[in-house]
Each structure stands twice: as structure tokens, then as C-alpha cells.
């Protein structure tokens, strides 16, 4: 899958959610009207576009990184723009508005096990339409959009393409870009009408097992919580049948699975981090996405892409924020040597 050689384009443009995460480490998630103790708190990045670009910058991606979206004219918005400047992320398409504050999320993370509960303000993200993007003038090779289901304007219907997000992705493809999407793990019934229309204009669909199941109708976990590898493969096949042009990657705590348009399957177990090394699960999915997109841009084989993605996810798990745990690529890949991998996944028969 030699993405690197497509035309003269180079780099990744990420658009969508720009969020500041306010991470609180709590001893327990309380029942209503009960108390939980916060042992420490930190502030970090949040949202698909923000996390993926920061992760790529920290991994040392050897290609240009560009940002698109909307933040408020406030302190949190300035923080995001300052991050972009520091990491040399081109922010010309990341605009500020006075119509809404910068989006933020209060992330309540349980110390034991790293489970998270989110309290989210959509803010300026809800207003972003992407209409200011002229993909004919954008030099990037890949346009990564996320999260579908958490971008109010782009989730709206479009008469021609199904949704506004689908129309935006279609414009990117028409200009010669590869497109990539991610989805938020919403517990609702909007997947069919919001996610499916976009898939016709997606080259790389990268999402978790819950999102894949909600989009396609397959139950990707068995009653006892174990991964259903047969259903997972069916879900990946269904996503390709729904329109994804080249590749579906489904990630989960146990590892990742990829299926190509040609019907090739790839499995990669997760890095076997000890429980005490896991500080929080926020950002692990975006980190895996960043690792996979790095490899796709550079034309690596898919097994190497999945390995890199899983190592990047492991790095993210070692810090309670989404991206502070990310390290240069060489250091990140060494996590696999240090901790080895979880038991191999056992693919079932279709």
C-alpha cells in the first residue's frame, strides 16, 4: 500500500475536534450525591485532530503536519495555537471564533484500572463546517477527519452526499487526497445516518471495536466480554462493503486488526504493559491511529503500521493525558522489546 508515491502531495492535514482535557485522577467514580477524592489533576490535549497531530509531531513524523478546525478566542484556544507553534504544526486553517468557547472535557479517571468518564462541552467544534478549506490548494497527502458524531455542523444532512462531513471528504478526494476518518464512541443510534454516508468517501477507516459494531450491527464482543474475532472480521468486511475504498483498521485493548479492499487480513496483539504502568486510557485510540497513519503515509507494509500503532497506544497509556506519554518513534517502538506482546489473537473463520 504505497501511499507515499501518490502524486506530489506530502503531509497530513487533520481537521475536526480541538479539545482541552482537564484530567482528574479519582479514587472511585461515585454514585449520585456521593463524594470522590481527586488525588491529582492535569491539563492535556483532546480530540482526534489535536491528538493525532501532536502524537505525529512527537513521534518525529518526517512530513508536514497541518491543522484545521475552530477554537474560541480565549485562553484555552491560545493554548492550542501555542502548542501548534511549538510543535511546528501549520495552523493557518485552525481559526478562532468569538461565537463559542474552546471545547473542553472534564475527564474523571479512576486510579485503579484507568477507566474514564467524560463531561464534555462541544464549544467551537460544534460550529466548524470546513467550508474554508480549498483542498486544491492544500499540499497534504492525507486528510484525517474526526470525530464523526461529535461535529454538529458536519454531522448534519447533505442532499447530495448524505452528510456535510461526507461532502467535505468527497471534496478532499476529488482534489487528489487520501481520506481517513475516526468516530466517537457515542452510545446512541446515530451511527447509520451519520457514519455510513461518509464511508463512500473514505480511503482509511480507523475506529475501535465498539464503533465498528455500532456502525455495522455486529456484536464484536461475546457475552463474557471476550473479543468475537469472527464478528470483528465481518464488521470490517461490512465497512468495506459500505464504501471504504482501501483499508479498515479496528483497534481494541487486546490489539488491532486490519482488512484491505483485496481481502487481506492482518492481526497485531497489544503491547503487554503491566497494569501498574497504565496511568489512563485517554488518547490510546488516537495514538494508534497516528502510528498507523505515519506508516501509511510512508508506504510501510500493514503489519509494520499496526505494530507502530500498538506501540504508540502503549506510550499513550503510560500517562493520564492523551499525548504527554508519546515519545520519538525509536523510543516508542522499544516498548515492544521491553514488555513484549499480549497473547496472540486467535482469528475465527468467516
Buried (B, 14 or more C-beta within 10 A) or exposed (E): BEBBEBEEBBBBBBBBBBBBBBBBBBEEEEEEEEEBEEEEBBBBBBBBBBBBBBBBBBBEBEBBBBBBBBBBBBEBBBBBBEBBEEBEBBBEBBBBBEEBBBBBBBBBBBBEEBEBEBEBBBBBBBBBBBEEBEBEEBEBBBBBBBBBBBBBBBBEEBEEBBBBBBBBBBBBBEBBBBBBBBBBBBEEEEBEEBBBBBBBBBBBBBBBBBBBBBBBEBEBBEEEEEBBBBBBBBBBBBBBEBBBBBBBBBBBEBBBBBBBEEEEBBBBBBBBBEEEBBBBBBBBBBBBBBBBBBBBBBEBEBEBBBBBBBBBBBBBBBBBBBBBBBBEBEBBBEBBEEBEBBEEBEEEEE
